[in-house]
């Protein structure tokens, strides 16, 4: 390569490195919360391990999350709070407890967890702690009724 082509090559490489990570960035408007996330990067990371993870799922007749339609029914004012709770579930229960001897999958799980953590940090608390406690306790009858009806 001649000397005149080297600066152009370096400039192209630097541009590529800076542009590529932000290519998948999306701004999400969740009620009163606005966050930016690399959803394409998260989706790509999950795509690499999806088959491996789904092959281990022995409970095929139960879904934790229905299709996105059920999430779309969430009122805009509640979307921020819902996402915060779902992210907390994945961070505190799912990613931490997933076990596999496949180190490649574990690294991908760790990257997904870090991505979720970054998103979660951008979400503010959806309710004041005391207000959330009062709200949950005040709606305990709904939970109890559901439990009684499932007998």
N, CA, C and O atoms as a GROMACS GRO file, in nm:
protein
  604
    1UNK      N    1   0.086  -0.117   0.000
    1UNK     CA    2   0.000   0.000   0.000
    1UNK      C    3   0.090   0.123   0.000
    1UNK      O    4   0.188   0.128   0.074
    2UNK      N    5   0.057   0.220  -0.084
    2UNK     CA    6   0.140   0.340  -0.087
    2UNK      C    7   0.102   0.433   0.027
    2UNK      O    8   0.000   0.414   0.093
    3UNK      N    9   0.186   0.532   0.049
    3UNK     CA   10   0.169   0.622   0.164
    3UNK      C   11   0.040   0.703   0.157
    3UNK      O   12  -0.019   0.733   0.260
    4UNK      N   13  -0.004   0.738   0.038
    4UNK     CA   14  -0.124   0.821   0.027
    4UNK      C   15  -0.250   0.742   0.062
    4UNK      O   16  -0.350   0.802   0.103
    5UNK      N   17  -0.248   0.612   0.048
    5UNK     CA   18  -0.364   0.529   0.080
    5UNK      C   19  -0.375   0.496   0.228
    5UNK      O   20  -0.483   0.462   0.276
    6UNK      N   21  -0.263   0.504   0.302
    6UNK     CA   22  -0.263   0.469   0.443
    6UNK      C   23  -0.352   0.559   0.528
    6UNK      O   24  -0.431   0.507   0.608
    7UNK      N   25  -0.344   0.693   0.514
    7UNK     CA   26  -0.434   0.777   0.595
    7UNK      C   27  -0.582   0.750   0.565
    7UNK      O   28  -0.664   0.749   0.657
    8UNK      N   29  -0.614   0.728   0.440
    8UNK     CA   30  -0.753   0.700   0.404
    8UNK      C   31  -0.798   0.567   0.466
    8UNK      O   32  -0.911   0.556   0.514
    9UNK      N   33  -0.711   0.468   0.464
    9UNK     CA   34  -0.742   0.338   0.523
    9UNK      C   35  -0.762   0.351   0.674
    9UNK      O   36  -0.856   0.294   0.730
   10UNK      N   37  -0.674   0.426   0.740
   10UNK     CA   38  -0.686   0.446   0.886
   10UNK      C   39  -0.814   0.524   0.920
   10UNK      O   40  -0.884   0.491   1.015
   11UNK      N   41  -0.842   0.627   0.840
   11UNK     CA   42  -0.963   0.705   0.863
   11UNK      C   43  -1.087   0.617   0.847
   11UNK      O   44  -1.181   0.627   0.926
   12UNK      N   45  -1.088   0.532   0.746
   12UNK     CA   46  -1.200   0.441   0.724
   12UNK      C   47  -1.216   0.344   0.839
   12UNK      O   48  -1.328   0.316   0.882
   13UNK      N   49  -1.105   0.292   0.890
   13UNK     CA   50  -1.109   0.198   1.002
   13UNK      C   51  -1.163   0.265   1.128
   13UNK      O   52  -1.246   0.208   1.198
   14UNK      N   53  -1.116   0.386   1.156
   14UNK     CA   54  -1.164   0.459   1.274
   14UNK      C   55  -1.313   0.488   1.260
   14UNK      O   56  -1.389   0.471   1.355
   15UNK      N   57  -1.356   0.533   1.142
   15UNK     CA   58  -1.497   0.561   1.119
   15UNK      C   59  -1.580   0.435   1.140
   15UNK      O   60  -1.685   0.439   1.204
   16UNK      N   61  -1.533   0.324   1.089
   16UNK     CA   62  -1.605   0.197   1.103
   16UNK      C   63  -1.618   0.159   1.250
   16UNK      O   64  -1.725   0.117   1.294
   17UNK      N   65  -1.510   0.172   1.327
   17UNK     CA   66  -1.513   0.135   1.468
   17UNK      C   67  -1.608   0.222   1.549
   17UNK      O   68  -1.677   0.172   1.639
   18UNK      N   69  -1.613   0.350   1.518
   18UNK     CA   70  -1.702   0.439   1.592
   18UNK      C   71  -1.847   0.431   1.545
   18UNK      O   72  -1.939   0.450   1.624
   19UNK      N   73  -1.869   0.403   1.418
   19UNK     CA   74  -2.003   0.401   1.365
   19UNK      C   75  -2.074   0.269   1.394
   19UNK      O   76  -2.194   0.269   1.421
   20UNK      N   77  -2.004   0.158   1.389
   20UNK     CA   78  -2.066   0.027   1.402
   20UNK      C   79  -2.140   0.008   1.533
   20UNK      O   80  -2.255  -0.037   1.529
   21UNK      N   81  -2.084   0.037   1.651
   21UNK     CA   82  -2.159   0.014   1.774
   21UNK      C   83  -2.286   0.096   1.784
   21UNK      O   84  -2.383   0.052   1.845
   22UNK      N   85  -2.289   0.214   1.725
   22UNK     CA   86  -2.407   0.298   1.738
   22UNK      C   87  -2.510   0.270   1.630
   22UNK      O   88  -2.620   0.326   1.635
   23UNK      N   89  -2.477   0.186   1.535
   23UNK     CA   90  -2.570   0.160   1.425
   23UNK      C   91  -2.700   0.100   1.475
   23UNK      O   92  -2.805   0.125   1.416
   24UNK      N   93  -2.696   0.022   1.581
   24UNK     CA   94  -2.817  -0.041   1.632
   24UNK      C   95  -2.885   0.036   1.742
   24UNK      O   96  -2.982  -0.012   1.800
   25UNK      N   97  -2.835   0.156   1.775
   25UNK     CA   98  -2.894   0.232   1.884
   25UNK      C   99  -3.034   0.278   1.847
   25UNK      O  100  -3.059   0.329   1.738
   26UNK      N  101  -3.125   0.259   1.943
   26UNK     CA  102  -3.263   0.304   1.925
   26UNK      C  103  -3.302   0.382   2.049
   26UNK      O  104  -3.263   0.349   2.160
   27UNK      N  105  -3.380   0.485   2.027
   27UNK     CA  106  -3.434   0.562   2.138
   27UNK      C  107  -3.574   0.509   2.165
   27UNK      O  108  -3.659   0.507   2.076
   28UNK      N  109  -3.597   0.465   2.288
   28UNK     CA  110  -3.725   0.410   2.327
   28UNK      C  111  -3.799   0.510   2.414
   28UNK      O  112  -3.743   0.564   2.509
   29UNK      N  113  -3.923   0.534   2.382
   29UNK     CA  114  -4.008   0.624   2.460
   29UNK      C  115  -4.107   0.536   2.535
   29UNK      O  116  -4.203   0.484   2.477
   30UNK      N  117  -4.082   0.519   2.664
   30UNK     CA  118  -4.164   0.432   2.748
   30UNK      C  119  -4.235   0.518   2.851
   30UNK      O  120  -4.187   0.537   2.962
   31UNK      N  121  -4.348   0.569   2.814
   31UNK     CA  122  -4.417   0.660   2.905
   31UNK      C  123  -4.330   0.780   2.933
   31UNK      O  124  -4.293   0.853   2.842
   32UNK      N  125  -4.298   0.801   3.060
   32UNK     CA  126  -4.216   0.916   3.098
   32UNK      C  127  -4.067   0.888   3.088
   32UNK      O  128  -3.987   0.979   3.111
   33UNK      N  129  -4.027   0.767   3.055
   33UNK     CA  130  -3.885   0.731   3.043
   33UNK      C  131  -3.843   0.732   2.896
   33UNK      O  132  -3.916   0.685   2.809
   34UNK      N  133  -3.726   0.785   2.872
   34UNK     CA  134  -3.666   0.781   2.739
   34UNK      C  135  -3.528   0.721   2.756
   34UNK      O  136  -3.445   0.775   2.829
   35UNK      N  137  -3.504   0.609   2.690
   35UNK     CA  138  -3.375   0.543   2.700
   35UNK      C  139  -3.322   0.514   2.560
   35UNK      O  140  -3.397   0.507   2.464
   36UNK      N  141  -3.191   0.498   2.552
   36UNK     CA  142  -3.126   0.461   2.428
   36UNK      C  143  -3.059   0.326   2.450
   36UNK      O  144  -2.987   0.307   2.547
   37UNK      N  145  -3.084   0.233   2.358
   37UNK     CA  146  -3.029   0.099   2.373
   37UNK      C  147  -2.989   0.044   2.237
   37UNK      O  148  -3.048   0.078   2.135
   38UNK      N  149  -2.889  -0.040   2.238
   38UNK     CA  150  -2.844  -0.107   2.116
   38UNK      C  151  -2.922  -0.238   2.103
   38UNK      O  152  -2.870  -0.346   2.130
   39UNK      N  153  -3.046  -0.226   2.062
   39UNK     CA  154  -3.132  -0.344   2.051
   39UNK      C  155  -3.082  -0.443   1.947
   39UNK      O  156  -3.096  -0.564   1.965
   40UNK      N  157  -3.025  -0.392   1.839
   40UNK     CA  158  -2.974  -0.482   1.737
   40UNK      C  159  -2.857  -0.564   1.791
   40UNK      O  160  -2.846  -0.683   1.761
   41UNK      N  161  -2.772  -0.502   1.870
   41UNK     CA  162  -2.661  -0.576   1.931
   41UNK      C  163  -2.709  -0.682   2.027
   41UNK      O  164  -2.656  -0.793   2.030
   42UNK      N  165  -2.811  -0.648   2.106
   42UNK     CA  166  -2.868  -0.745   2.200
   42UNK      C  167  -2.933  -0.860   2.122
   42UNK      O  168  -2.914  -0.977   2.155
   43UNK      N  169  -3.009  -0.825   2.018
   43UNK     CA  170  -3.073  -0.928   1.937
   43UNK      C  171  -2.969  -1.019   1.870
   43UNK      O  172  -2.987  -1.141   1.866
   44UNK      N  173  -2.862  -0.960   1.818
   44UNK     CA  174  -2.757  -1.041   1.756
   44UNK      C  175  -2.692  -1.134   1.857
   44UNK      O  176  -2.666  -1.251   1.826
   45UNK      N  177  -2.665  -1.084   1.978
   45UNK     CA  178  -2.606  -1.168   2.082
   45UNK      C  179  -2.696  -1.284   2.119
   45UNK      O  180  -2.650  -1.397   2.137
   46UNK      N  181  -2.825  -1.256   2.131
   46UNK     CA  182  -2.919  -1.364   2.163
   46UNK      C  183  -2.932  -1.463   2.048
   46UNK      O  184  -2.943  -1.584   2.071
   47UNK      N  185  -2.932  -1.412   1.925
   47UNK     CA  186  -2.944  -1.501   1.808
   47UNK      C  187  -2.834  -1.606   1.804
   47UNK      O  188  -2.855  -1.718   1.760
   48UNK      N  189  -2.716  -1.568   1.851
   48UNK     CA  190  -2.603  -1.660   1.849
   48UNK      C  191  -2.621  -1.777   1.946
   48UNK      O  192  -2.561  -1.883   1.926
   49UNK      N  193  -2.702  -1.760   2.049
   49UNK     CA  194  -2.718  -1.867   2.148
   49UNK      C  195  -2.860  -1.921   2.157
   49UNK      O  196  -2.886  -2.017   2.230
   50UNK      N  197  -2.952  -1.862   2.082
   50UNK     CA  198  -3.094  -1.899   2.091
   50UNK      C  199  -3.116  -2.049   2.075
   50UNK      O  200  -3.184  -2.110   2.158
   51UNK      N  201  -3.061  -2.109   1.972
   51UNK     CA  202  -3.085  -2.252   1.948
   51UNK      C  203  -3.033  -2.337   2.063
   51UNK      O  204  -3.097  -2.434   2.103
   52UNK      N  205  -2.917  -2.301   2.115
   52UNK     CA  206  -2.858  -2.376   2.226
   52UNK      C  207  -2.945  -2.368   2.351
   52UNK      O  208  -2.967  -2.468   2.420
   53UNK      N  209  -2.996  -2.249   2.380
   53UNK     CA  210  -3.079  -2.228   2.499
   53UNK      C  211  -3.215  -2.295   2.480
   53UNK      O  212  -3.262  -2.365   2.569
   54UNK      N  213  -3.278  -2.274   2.366
   54UNK     CA  214  -3.410  -2.330   2.343
   54UNK      C  215  -3.408  -2.482   2.338
   54UNK      O  216  -3.509  -2.546   2.371
   55UNK      N  217  -3.297  -2.541   2.297
   55UNK     CA  218  -3.288  -2.687   2.293
   55UNK      C  219  -3.295  -2.747   2.433
   55UNK      O  220  -3.333  -2.863   2.449
   56UNK      N  221  -3.259  -2.669   2.534
   56UNK     CA  222  -3.261  -2.718   2.673
   56UNK      C  223  -3.395  -2.694   2.741
   56UNK      O  224  -3.416  -2.742   2.853
   57UNK      N  225  -3.485  -2.622   2.676
   57UNK     CA  226  -3.616  -2.589   2.735
   57UNK      C  227  -3.708  -2.710   2.720
   57UNK      O  228  -3.752  -2.743   2.610
   58UNK      N  229  -3.735  -2.774   2.831
   58UNK     CA  230  -3.820  -2.894   2.832
   58UNK      C  231  -3.966  -2.862   2.857
   58UNK      O  232  -4.052  -2.948   2.840
   59UNK      N  233  -3.996  -2.739   2.896
   59UNK     CA  234  -4.134  -2.699   2.926
   59UNK      C  235  -4.189  -2.624   2.805
   59UNK      O  236  -4.180  -2.502   2.798
   60UNK      N  237  -4.244  -2.698   2.711
   60UNK     CA  238  -4.286  -2.635   2.586
   60UNK      C  239  -4.432  -2.589   2.587
   60UNK      O  240  -4.473  -2.517   2.496
   61UNK      N  241  -4.510  -2.628   2.687
   61UNK     CA  242  -4.651  -2.591   2.689
   61UNK      C  243  -4.681  -2.468   2.775
   61UNK      O  244  -4.797  -2.431   2.790
   62UNK      N  245  -4.579  -2.405   2.832
   62UNK     CA  246  -4.595  -2.287   2.916
   62UNK      C  247  -4.504  -2.177   2.864
   62UNK      O  248  -4.389  -2.201   2.829
   63UNK      N  249  -4.558  -2.055   2.859
   63UNK     CA  250  -4.478  -1.939   2.820
   63UNK      C  251  -4.482  -1.838   2.932
   63UNK      O  252  -4.588  -1.812   2.988
   64UNK      N  253  -4.368  -1.781   2.964
   64UNK     CA  254  -4.363  -1.674   3.065
   64UNK      C  255  -4.409  -1.544   3.002
   64UNK      O  256  -4.492  -1.473   3.059
   65UNK      N  257  -4.355  -1.513   2.888
   65UNK     CA  258  -4.398  -1.395   2.813
   65UNK      C  259  -4.472  -1.442   2.689
   65UNK      O  260  -4.418  -1.516   2.607
   66UNK      N  261  -4.594  -1.398   2.677
   66UNK     CA  262  -4.670  -1.429   2.556
   66UNK      C  263  -4.609  -1.346   2.444
   66UNK      O  264  -4.508  -1.279   2.463
   67UNK      N  265  -4.669  -1.352   2.330
   67UNK     CA  266  -4.619  -1.272   2.217
   67UNK      C  267  -4.616  -1.124   2.256
   67UNK      O  268  -4.676  -1.085   2.356
   68UNK      N  269  -4.547  -1.044   2.178
   68UNK     CA  270  -4.531  -0.903   2.213
   68UNK      C  271  -4.663  -0.830   2.224
   68UNK      O  272  -4.669  -0.722   2.284
   69UNK      N  273  -4.771  -0.886   2.168
   69UNK     CA  274  -4.901  -0.821   2.175
   69UNK      C  275  -4.942  -0.795   2.320
   69UNK      O  276  -4.997  -0.690   2.350
   70UNK      N  277  -4.916  -0.890   2.409
   70UNK     CA  278  -4.956  -0.871   2.549
   70UNK      C  279  -4.875  -0.759   2.615
   70UNK      O  280  -4.927  -0.689   2.701
   71UNK      N  281  -4.750  -0.742   2.575
   71UNK     CA  282  -4.669  -0.633   2.628
   71UNK      C  283  -4.714  -0.499   2.568
   71UNK      O  284  -4.705  -0.396   2.633
   72UNK      N  285  -4.761  -0.503   2.443
   72UNK     CA  286  -4.806  -0.380   2.378
   72UNK      C  287  -4.931  -0.324   2.443
   72UNK      O  288  -4.960  -0.204   2.431
   73UNK      N  289  -5.007  -0.409   2.513
   73UNK     CA  290  -5.128  -0.364   2.580
   73UNK      C  291  -5.100  -0.282   2.705
   73UNK      O  292  -5.193  -0.226   2.764
   74UNK      N  293  -4.975  -0.275   2.746
   74UNK     CA  294  -4.937  -0.198   2.864
   74UNK      C  295  -4.958  -0.049   2.838
   74UNK      O  296  -4.917   0.003   2.734
   75UNK      N  297  -5.020   0.017   2.932
   75UNK     CA  298  -5.043   0.162   2.919
   75UNK      C  299  -4.908   0.232   2.913
   75UNK      O  300  -4.814   0.193   2.982
   76UNK      N  301  -4.897   0.336   2.831
   76UNK     CA  302  -4.770   0.409   2.821
   76UNK      C  303  -4.714   0.453   2.957
   76UNK      O  304  -4.593   0.451   2.977
   77UNK      N  305  -4.800   0.491   3.048
   77UNK     CA  306  -4.753   0.537   3.180
   77UNK      C  307  -4.690   0.423   3.260
   77UNK      O  308  -4.611   0.448   3.351
   78UNK      N  309  -4.723   0.298   3.226
   78UNK     CA  310  -4.672   0.182   3.300
   78UNK      C  311  -4.556   0.112   3.230
   78UNK      O  312  -4.495   0.022   3.288
   79UNK      N  313  -4.524   0.151   3.108
   79UNK     CA  314  -4.420   0.082   3.031
   79UNK      C  315  -4.283   0.088   3.095
   79UNK      O  316  -4.210  -0.011   3.097
   80UNK      N  317  -4.246   0.203   3.148
   80UNK     CA  318  -4.116   0.220   3.212
   80UNK      C  319  -4.105   0.125   3.332
   80UNK      O  320  -4.004   0.056   3.348
   81UNK      N  321  -4.207   0.124   3.413
   81UNK     CA  322  -4.208   0.040   3.532
   81UNK      C  323  -4.205  -0.108   3.494
   81UNK      O  324  -4.132  -0.186   3.554
   82UNK      N  325  -4.285  -0.146   3.394
   82UNK     CA  326  -4.288  -0.286   3.351
   82UNK      C  327  -4.151  -0.330   3.302
   82UNK      O  328  -4.103  -0.437   3.340
   83UNK      N  329  -4.088  -0.249   3.218
   83UNK     CA  330  -3.956  -0.285   3.167
   83UNK      C  331  -3.855  -0.297   3.280
   83UNK      O  332  -3.773  -0.388   3.280
   84UNK      N  333  -3.861  -0.206   3.374
   84UNK     CA  334  -3.769  -0.211   3.488
   84UNK      C  335  -3.783  -0.343   3.564
   84UNK      O  336  -3.684  -0.405   3.602
   85UNK      N  337  -3.907  -0.386   3.587
   85UNK     CA  338  -3.931  -0.511   3.660
   85UNK      C  339  -3.888  -0.634   3.578
   85UNK      O  340  -3.832  -0.728   3.634
   86UNK      N  341  -3.915  -0.632   3.449
   86UNK     CA  342  -3.873  -0.744   3.365
   86UNK      C  343  -3.721  -0.752   3.360
   86UNK      O  344  -3.664  -0.861   3.370
   87UNK      N  345  -3.654  -0.637   3.346
   87UNK     CA  346  -3.508  -0.637   3.345
   87UNK      C  347  -3.453  -0.688   3.478
   87UNK      O  348  -3.355  -0.763   3.480
   88UNK      N  349  -3.516  -0.649   3.587
   88UNK     CA  350  -3.472  -0.696   3.718
   88UNK      C  351  -3.488  -0.848   3.729
   88UNK      O  352  -3.400  -0.916   3.783
   89UNK      N  353  -3.598  -0.902   3.677
   89UNK     CA  354  -3.617  -1.047   3.676
   89UNK      C  355  -3.503  -1.115   3.601
   89UNK      O  356  -3.443  -1.211   3.650
   90UNK      N  357  -3.474  -1.066   3.481
   90UNK     CA  358  -3.367  -1.126   3.402
   90UNK      C  359  -3.231  -1.112   3.470
   90UNK      O  360  -3.152  -1.206   3.472
   91UNK      N  361  -3.204  -0.995   3.526
   91UNK     CA  362  -3.074  -0.972   3.589
   91UNK      C  363  -3.058  -1.050   3.719
   91UNK      O  364  -2.952  -1.109   3.744
   92UNK      N  365  -3.161  -1.051   3.803
   92UNK     CA  366  -3.150  -1.113   3.935
   92UNK      C  367  -3.174  -1.263   3.934
   92UNK      O  368  -3.119  -1.335   4.018
   93UNK      N  369  -3.253  -1.311   3.842
   93UNK     CA  370  -3.291  -1.453   3.844
   93UNK      C  371  -3.242  -1.533   3.724
   93UNK      O  372  -3.187  -1.642   3.739
   94UNK      N  373  -3.262  -1.479   3.606
   94UNK     CA  374  -3.236  -1.557   3.485
   94UNK      C  375  -3.088  -1.566   3.452
   94UNK      O  376  -3.031  -1.675   3.452
   95UNK      N  377  -3.025  -1.453   3.426
   95UNK     CA  378  -2.885  -1.455   3.385
   95UNK      C  379  -2.794  -1.513   3.493
   95UNK      O  380  -2.699  -1.586   3.462
   96UNK      N  381  -2.821  -1.482   3.618
   96UNK     CA  382  -2.735  -1.529   3.728
   96UNK      C  383  -2.744  -1.680   3.749
   96UNK      O  384  -2.648  -1.743   3.792
   97UNK      N  385  -2.858  -1.737   3.718
   97UNK     CA  386  -2.880  -1.878   3.750
   97UNK      C  387  -2.871  -1.972   3.631
   97UNK      O  388  -2.881  -2.094   3.649
   98UNK      N  389  -2.852  -1.920   3.511
   98UNK     CA  390  -2.842  -2.006   3.394
   98UNK      C  391  -2.710  -2.083   3.399
   98UNK      O  392  -2.603  -2.024   3.414
   99UNK      N  393  -2.720  -2.213   3.386
   99UNK     CA  394  -2.601  -2.297   3.393
   99UNK      C  395  -2.586  -2.379   3.265
   99UNK      O  396  -2.683  -2.437   3.215
  100UNK      N  397  -2.466  -2.382   3.215
  100UNK     CA  398  -2.433  -2.462   3.098
  100UNK      C  399  -2.282  -2.484   3.098
  100UNK      O  400  -2.207  -2.397   3.142
  101UNK      N  401  -2.236  -2.598   3.050
  101UNK     CA  402  -2.091  -2.619   3.040
  101UNK      C  403  -2.030  -2.545   2.920
  101UNK      O  404  -1.907  -2.539   2.907
  102UNK      N  405  -2.114  -2.489   2.834
  102UNK     CA  406  -2.067  -2.419   2.714
  102UNK      C  407  -2.021  -2.278   2.750
  102UNK      O  408  -2.104  -2.190   2.777
  103UNK      N  409  -1.891  -2.256   2.750
  103UNK     CA  410  -1.835  -2.126   2.789
  103UNK      C  411  -1.870  -2.015   2.690
  103UNK      O  412  -1.883  -1.899   2.728
  104UNK      N  413  -1.885  -2.052   2.563
  104UNK     CA  414  -1.926  -1.952   2.463
  104UNK      C  415  -2.064  -1.896   2.499
  104UNK      O  416  -2.084  -1.775   2.495
  105UNK      N  417  -2.157  -1.982   2.534
  105UNK     CA  418  -2.292  -1.939   2.572
  105UNK      C  419  -2.286  -1.855   2.699
  105UNK      O  420  -2.355  -1.754   2.709
  106UNK      N  421  -2.205  -1.895   2.795
  106UNK     CA  422  -2.194  -1.818   2.919
  106UNK      C  423  -2.140  -1.677   2.894
  106UNK      O  424  -2.185  -1.582   2.958
  107UNK      N  425  -2.044  -1.664   2.803
  107UNK     CA  426  -1.993  -1.531   2.769
  107UNK      C  427  -2.101  -1.446   2.704
  107UNK      O  428  -2.112  -1.327   2.732
  108UNK      N  429  -2.179  -1.508   2.617
  108UNK     CA  430  -2.288  -1.434   2.552
  108UNK      C  431  -2.394  -1.394   2.654
  108UNK      O  432  -2.448  -1.283   2.646
  109UNK      N  433  -2.424  -1.482   2.749
  109UNK     CA  434  -2.520  -1.451   2.855
  109UNK      C  435  -2.468  -1.332   2.936
  109UNK      O  436  -2.545  -1.243   2.972
  110UNK      N  437  -2.340  -1.332   2.965
  110UNK     CA  438  -2.280  -1.222   3.041
  110UNK      C  439  -2.292  -1.090   2.964
  110UNK      O  440  -2.320  -0.986   3.023
  111UNK      N  441  -2.271  -1.094   2.834
  111UNK     CA  442  -2.284  -0.973   2.753
  111UNK      C  443  -2.429  -0.924   2.750
  111UNK      O  444  -2.456  -0.804   2.758
  112UNK      N  445  -2.522  -1.019   2.740
  112UNK     CA  446  -2.664  -0.981   2.744
  112UNK      C  447  -2.697  -0.917   2.878
  112UNK      O  448  -2.767  -0.815   2.884
  113UNK      N  449  -2.648  -0.976   2.986
  113UNK     CA  450  -2.673  -0.921   3.120
  113UNK      C  451  -2.616  -0.779   3.131
  113UNK      O  452  -2.682  -0.690   3.186
  114UNK      N  453  -2.498  -0.758   3.079
  114UNK     CA  454  -2.438  -0.624   3.084
  114UNK      C  455  -2.521  -0.524   3.002
  114UNK      O  456  -2.536  -0.409   3.043
  115UNK      N  457  -2.573  -0.568   2.890
  115UNK     CA  458  -2.659  -0.480   2.809
  115UNK      C  459  -2.786  -0.446   2.885
  115UNK      O  460  -2.830  -0.330   2.884
  116UNK      N  461  -2.847  -0.545   2.949
  116UNK     CA  462  -2.968  -0.520   3.027
  116UNK      C  463  -2.939  -0.428   3.144
  116UNK      O  464  -3.020  -0.342   3.178
  117UNK      N  465  -2.823  -0.446   3.206
  117UNK     CA  466  -2.785  -0.360   3.319
  117UNK      C  467  -2.770  -0.215   3.274
  117UNK      O  468  -2.810  -0.123   3.345
  118UNK      N  469  -2.713  -0.196   3.158
  118UNK     CA  470  -2.698  -0.061   3.104
  118UNK      C  471  -2.835   0.003   3.082
  118UNK      O  472  -2.854   0.121   3.113
  119UNK      N  473  -2.928  -0.072   3.027
  119UNK     CA  474  -3.063  -0.020   3.006
  119UNK      C  475  -3.129   0.010   3.139
  119UNK      O  476  -3.190   0.116   3.156
  120UNK      N  477  -3.116  -0.081   3.234
  120UNK     CA  478  -3.181  -0.065   3.365
  120UNK      C  479  -3.130   0.060   3.436
  120UNK      O  480  -3.206   0.128   3.505
  121UNK      N  481  -3.002   0.090   3.420
  121UNK     CA  482  -2.946   0.209   3.485
  121UNK      C  483  -3.011   0.336   3.432
  121UNK      O  484  -3.021   0.436   3.503
  122UNK      N  485  -3.055   0.333   3.306
  122UNK     CA  486  -3.118   0.450   3.246
  122UNK      C  487  -3.263   0.467   3.288
  122UNK      O  488  -3.321   0.574   3.271
  123UNK      N  489  -3.322   0.363   3.342
  123UNK     CA  490  -3.462   0.372   3.385
  123UNK      C  491  -3.467   0.426   3.527
  123UNK      O  492  -3.393   0.382   3.615
  124UNK      N  493  -3.553   0.520   3.546
  124UNK     CA  494  -3.566   0.572   3.682
  124UNK      C  495  -3.669   0.487   3.755
  124UNK      O  496  -3.745   0.412   3.693
  125UNK      N  497  -3.672   0.500   3.886
  125UNK     CA  498  -3.770   0.426   3.964
  125UNK      C  499  -3.910   0.464   3.919
  125UNK      O  500  -3.940   0.581   3.895
  126UNK      N  501  -3.996   0.363   3.906
  126UNK     CA  502  -4.129   0.390   3.856
  126UNK      C  503  -4.223   0.436   3.967
  126UNK      O  504  -4.318   0.510   3.939
  127UNK      N  505  -4.200   0.397   4.088
  127UNK     CA  506  -4.278   0.445   4.202
  127UNK      C  507  -4.184   0.471   4.318
  127UNK      O  508  -4.077   0.412   4.326
  128UNK      N  509  -4.224   0.559   4.405
  128UNK     CA  510  -4.148   0.578   4.528
  128UNK      C  511  -4.158   0.448   4.609
  128UNK      O  512  -4.263   0.384   4.607
  129UNK      N  513  -4.052   0.408   4.679
  129UNK     CA  514  -4.055   0.280   4.750
  129UNK      C  515  -4.175   0.263   4.844
  129UNK      O  516  -4.240   0.158   4.842
  130UNK      N  517  -4.207   0.363   4.923
  130UNK     CA  518  -4.320   0.350   5.015
  130UNK      C  519  -4.452   0.343   4.938
  130UNK      O  520  -4.541   0.268   4.976
  131UNK      N  521  -4.464   0.420   4.832
  131UNK     CA  522  -4.586   0.416   4.750
  131UNK      C  523  -4.602   0.280   4.685
  131UNK      O  524  -4.714   0.229   4.674
  132UNK      N  525  -4.491   0.219   4.643
  132UNK     CA  526  -4.497   0.086   4.582
  132UNK      C  527  -4.543  -0.019   4.684
  132UNK      O  528  -4.620  -0.109   4.651
  133UNK      N  529  -4.495  -0.007   4.807
  133UNK     CA  530  -4.534  -0.100   4.913
  133UNK      C  531  -4.683  -0.087   4.941
  133UNK      O  532  -4.753  -0.188   4.951
  134UNK      N  533  -4.731   0.035   4.954
  134UNK     CA  534  -4.873   0.059   4.981
  134UNK      C  535  -4.957   0.006   4.865
  134UNK      O  536  -5.060  -0.058   4.886
  135UNK      N  537  -4.913   0.033   4.743
  135UNK     CA  538  -4.985  -0.013   4.624
  135UNK      C  539  -4.994  -0.164   4.622
  135UNK      O  540  -5.102  -0.220   4.600
  136UNK      N  541  -4.882  -0.232   4.643
  136UNK     CA  542  -4.879  -0.379   4.640
  136UNK      C  543  -4.967  -0.438   4.749
  136UNK      O  544  -5.041  -0.533   4.724
  137UNK      N  545  -4.960  -0.383   4.868
  137UNK     CA  546  -5.041  -0.434   4.978
  137UNK      C  547  -5.190  -0.408   4.953
  137UNK      O  548  -5.274  -0.492   4.984
  138UNK      N  549  -5.220  -0.292   4.898
  138UNK     CA  550  -5.359  -0.258   4.868
  138UNK      C  551  -5.422  -0.345   4.761
  138UNK      O  552  -5.544  -0.360   4.756
  139UNK      N  553  -5.338  -0.404   4.675
  139UNK     CA  554  -5.388  -0.490   4.567
  139UNK      C  555  -5.368  -0.638   4.596
  139UNK      O  556  -5.380  -0.721   4.506
  140UNK      N  557  -5.338  -0.671   4.719
  140UNK     CA  558  -5.316  -0.811   4.757
  140UNK      C  559  -5.440  -0.895   4.732
  140UNK      O  560  -5.429  -1.014   4.703
  141UNK      N  561  -5.559  -0.834   4.744
  141UNK     CA  562  -5.682  -0.909   4.721
  141UNK      C  563  -5.690  -0.962   4.579
  141UNK      O  564  -5.747  -1.069   4.556
  142UNK      N  565  -5.635  -0.890   4.482
  142UNK     CA  566  -5.636  -0.937   4.343
  142UNK      C  567  -5.552  -1.063   4.330
  142UNK      O  568  -5.594  -1.159   4.266
  143UNK      N  569  -5.435  -1.064   4.392
  143UNK     CA  570  -5.349  -1.181   4.390
  143UNK      C  571  -5.416  -1.299   4.460
  143UNK      O  572  -5.415  -1.411   4.408
  144UNK      N  573  -5.475  -1.273   4.576
  144UNK     CA  574  -5.541  -1.380   4.650
  144UNK      C  575  -5.659  -1.438   4.573
  144UNK      O  576  -5.679  -1.559   4.572
  145UNK      N  577  -5.736  -1.351   4.508
  145UNK     CA  578  -5.849  -1.399   4.429
  145UNK      C  579  -5.801  -1.486   4.314
  145UNK      O  580  -5.859  -1.592   4.288
  146UNK      N  581  -5.695  -1.443   4.247
  146UNK     CA  582  -5.640  -1.524   4.137
  146UNK      C  583  -5.593  -1.659   4.187
  146UNK      O  584  -5.615  -1.761   4.122
  147UNK      N  585  -5.527  -1.660   4.304
  147UNK     CA  586  -5.478  -1.786   4.360
  147UNK      C  587  -5.595  -1.878   4.394
  147UNK      O  588  -5.588  -1.999   4.369
  148UNK      N  589  -5.702  -1.823   4.452
  148UNK     CA  590  -5.818  -1.904   4.488
  148UNK      C  591  -5.888  -1.959   4.364
  148UNK      O  592  -5.938  -2.072   4.368
  149UNK      N  593  -5.891  -1.884   4.256
  149UNK     CA  594  -5.957  -1.929   4.133
  149UNK      C  595  -5.877  -2.034   4.058
  149UNK      O  596  -5.934  -2.105   3.974
  150UNK      N  597  -5.750  -2.047   4.085
  150UNK     CA  598  -5.669  -2.145   4.014
  150UNK      C  599  -5.669  -2.281   4.083
  150UNK      O  600  -5.603  -2.373   4.035
  151UNK      N  601  -5.740  -2.294   4.194
  151UNK     CA  602  -5.743  -2.422   4.267
  151UNK      C  603  -5.808  -2.527   4.183
  151UNK      O  604  -5.820  -2.642   4.227
   0.00000   0.00000   0.00000
